[in-house]
Amino acid sequence: MKSLASWLICLGLVIGLTHNATAQSSSSPAGQSSSDGTSDKGRKILDRMIQALGGQAWLDIKNTTQTGRTYTLFHGQPNGPGVLFWRFTEFPDKERVEVTKQRDIAYVYSGDKGFEITYKGTAALDTKVLTEYLRRRDHSLEWVLRKWLQDPGVAVLYEGTAIAADKPADQVSIINSQNDSVTLYIDSQTHLPIKKTYSWRDPIDRLRNTEDEIYDAYRPTEGFMTPYSLTRFYNGEMANQRFLNTVSYNDELKPGLFDAKTTYDPNTLPPTKK
C-alpha cells in the first residue's frame, strides 16, 4: 500500500499539527518584543488573529477529532470521488488518519516516525513520504503559532496589505532562527487567517517549490473559529481540497490510538513457493 501512502500525502490529508511549547499569552505581543515599527505591527496583527481563533484556549487545545472527505485535483478538476477520512491529533506531535468506509487503512505519526497499518500488518513509511509529511507539519499554522513564535530568534515582519482568496488581508511573514519562513494573509475584517504560504528548495534538483493553503468556511465550533474548507496549492496549481463534516476538541481519545510498531517490511519479498 505504499502507493496509497504517497497519494494521501499528495492529497494534503495528513498535514500534522504542532510541537508542544509554552503557550503564548494572549495579553502580550506574540514572540519577543521589538522596537521596530514593522515588527510591532506584525505582532499585534498576529495577536488579534489568535484572539479571533479562540485566544489562549485555542493555544491550549490538547487534541482534535475530524471527519470529512478529501479530493485530489488535476488542472483544477477533481481526480476521482474523493476519500473519506477520520483524523485524530494529540499535541504535541501525534496523529492518526483512518481512510476508506471500512476505516481499514490507518496512518500513525508519532514524533519523527510514521507507520502504515493495513491487513498485512504495520510498516514504516518510506523516507520520501515521511519527509513530505514532516515538512507539512513543521509549516502548519498550529506549529508556527505555537512553536516558531516561542523561538528567541524569531522575526515577525508586517509586509502591508494584499488580496488573498479575493479578500482584503494583512500580510505578515514569520522567520525562525533557521531562516525558514511562513507568510500569513489575515482577513482585515474578521482577523482570521485566510492563506498560508511557504517554500523550500528540493535537495536533489535544487528547484524551489511553493505550497499555499487557503482556509475558508469558518464556523464557531466549541468556542473556536474553525475552517471547514481547506484548499492546497502546489507551485501555484490547485492540488487538493479537504472538506470537514465534523470537528471536536479536547475529547477523551482511546488509549493506544497513536501506538504503532513495525511488524513487516513491504520492500522484502516473501519466499518463493516451490
N, C-alpha and C positions, 0 to 999 in steps of 0.2 A: 504493500500500500504506500510505498514511498512516493509514487507519483501523486497520490491524493494529498499527502502531507505538503508537498511542494505547491500543489494547486491551492490549498487552503491558505498558505502563506501569501500567495499572489492575490487571493481574494481580499486580503487585509482583515480576515476574520479574527485572527489571533494577534492582537496588537499589544497585548500586555498592559500593565498599569504602572505601578510606581515602586520606588525604593523607599524604605522607611526613613524618615528624617524627623527632626524636631519640627512640629507644626509651626507655620508662620503665624504670628499673632496678627489678628485682624485689625488691631488698633494701631499698628505701626507699619511703615512702608515696607514693601516686600524686599527681601535681601538686605544688604548692608547700605548704610546711609552714604550720601554723596552730596557734594556741594554743587555739582554740575547741574544746571537747569534742565537740560535734556534728559539726564538720568533721573532726576527727581520727578519730572512729569511722567516718564515711563513707569516708574514705580507706583505712582499714585493711580495711574490707569490700571495697572495690574491689581492693585488693592481693591479698586472698585469692581473689577471683573470677579475676583474671588468672592467678594461680598454678594455679587449678583448670583453666583453659582450656589451659594449657601453659607459663605463665611467660614468661620473656624470649624463648624460642624462638618462642612464639606472636606476640609483638610484632614479631619479626624476619622473619616469613613474607614472602617476596618475591612469590609468586604462588599462585593456586589454580585447580584444574580441577574442574568439577562436571558431572554429568549427572543428569537427573531428569525429572519431569513436574509441570506447574503447572496449577491449576484456578481459574477464576473461580467465585464463588458469588453467588447471589441469594436473599435471605431464608434464608441458611444452607444452601442446597442447591446442588450443583454445577450450573453452567450450561454443559453441554457435556462432551465426553470428555476435555478437557484437552489440553495441548500439550507435546510432547517438547522438551527443550532441552539444549544443550551450552553451558556458561558458563565463560569464561576471564577471569581478572583478573590484572593485574600492578600492584603497588604502585609509585607512589602513586595513580595516577588513570587507569588504562587498563582497559577492559573490553570483551569481545566476547561476544555471545549469538547462537547459531545455533538456529533453530527449524525445525520440521517434520521428518518422517522423512528427507527428502532433504537437510536442512540447507541449503536453497537460499535462505533468507532470513536475513540477519545484521544485527545492530545493533552498531555500534562506537562506543565512547566514549573520548575522549582529552582530558584536562583539562576545559574547559568546552564542548567541542564534541561533537556526536553525529551519526551518519550511519546511514541505512538502505540496505542493499545487497540488490538483487533482480536478476532477469534484465534489468530495464530499465537498470540501472546503479547509481550511488551518488548519493543525495540527502541533503542536510542535513535533519535533523529540524526540524519546526516549533517555534516558540518555546515554546508551551504544553507540548508533550511533553517537550522538553529541560528546561524549568523543573521539571517534576514529577520527572524523573529526578535532577536535581541536588539537589533538596530531600531526596529519599530517601537519596541518597548522603551528603549532609552531616550527616544524622542517623543514619547507620548505626552499629551497635555498634563496628565497627572504627575508623571515623572519630573517634567520640567518645573512645575509649580511647587512640588514638594521636595525635590532633591536639588535641582540646579540652584534655586533661589537661596538655598542654605550654604552654598559654596562661597567662602570668603572672597574668592577671586572673581565672582560673577560680575558681569557688566550688563546694565539694562539701558537700552537706547530708545528714545522716542523718535520715530522717523517720519512723523507727520500724518496727514490724513490720506486715505486711499479708498477705493471701491473694491469690496470683496463680496462675491456672490450677489452682486447688484445692490449692495447695501453700503452706506457710508460707514467708514471704520477708522479707528486709530491704529496705526501700525507701530508695534513695539518689538524690538529684537532683544533676545536674551543670549548672552555669550558666556560660556562657562570657562573655567581656568584651563581647559584643554583646547581652547579656541574653537570649540564646536558651538554652533548657533542654531536657534529656532526663532522664526518670526511669527508673531501672532497678530491677527487682524481682529479687532474688538469692536463690536457694534457701538456706534457713537451714542445711540439712544438707550438700548437695553443694557449695555456694558457686558454682554455675553460674548464669548469667543465665537467668531464666525469661521475663521480659517487658520490653519497652522501650516507652515511650510519649512522644510529643511532640505539640505543637500549633502552629498558625500561623494568622494572620488572612489571609483572602483579600483581595488588594489591590483587587478590583472590588466585591464585595458586602459586604466588611468582616466577614463571618461568620467565626467561629473554628472551625477544623476540627482533629480529633484523629486521629492514627494510632497504633495499637498493633501490636506484633509479638510473637508467642508462640514461644519456642524449646523444642523437645521432641525426644524420641527421640535423646538424646545417645549417641554411640558413640566409643570411643577410635580415632582414625584417625591413623596415622603419628606418634603421640605427642601428638596434640591432641584434646581433647574437642570433638566436632563435632555440632551439632544436625542431624538428617536430616529433621526435620519443622518447617516454619515456617508460621505462620498469621498473616495480616494482617487487622486490623480497621480500618474507616474510619468515624469517628463512631459507634463502638460496634457496628457491624454487620459480621459476617464477610464479607470481600471476596475473599480469596484463600487458597489452601493450596498449599504447594510441598513436594514430597517428593523427596529426593535419593536416587539409586541408587548413585552413586559419588562420592567426593571424594578428591583428591590434592593435595599441597602441594609447592611448590618444584620443579616439573617443568622440563624443558628445552622451552620453548614455541617454536613455529615462528617464525622471523624474519618480520617483516611482518604478524603476526597482528592487530595493532592499527592498521595503516596504513589510511587511507581518504581519498579526495579526491573532492569533488563532481564528477559528470560530467553531471548534468542537473537541471533544476528541475521537479518534478512539478506546480507551480502554473502552468506555462506550457503552454498548449495547442499541440499540433502544428499545422502549417499545414493548412488545409482543402484536401482534394483536389478538383481541378476535374474 
